[in-house]
Amino acid sequence: MRVELPDDLIEDIRFRTEQEGREIEETIADLVRAGLGQSSNRQTPARVDASVLERRTGVAEKFLSGEWGVDLTGFREGRVADRNSATDRAFDASKHLD
């Protein structure tokens, strides 16, 4: 089998082969194996039956309707207070360094 590759890719492979002190065939085989191992096409499709889809639909509807919403009252104020407290602690710590 013969595969045509771009010149820049061949140069990169040759450089890696020299750096690792290996045969070019070994380097290419490892690179192809690594590429296939990370391929998104190798994902195993999940089998989903009607009951799973029905359950997912029910969960999505609860979130969209607000039934499973989150009350964030006071969240921003608490976050500001936390930041101010951290700033105060850092400022106090810097006084002790002098």
Sequence and secondary structure as in RCSB ss.txt:
>XXXX:A:sequence
MRVELPDDLIEDIRFRTEQEGREIEETIADLVRAGLGQSSNRQTPARVDASVLERRTGVAEKFLSGEWGVDLTGF
REGRVADRNSATDRAFDASKHLD
>XXXX:A:secstr
      HHHHHHHHHHHHHHT  HHHHHHHHHHHHHHT GGG       HHHHHHHHHHHHHHHHTTT    TTH
HHHHHHHHHHHHHHHHHHHHHH 
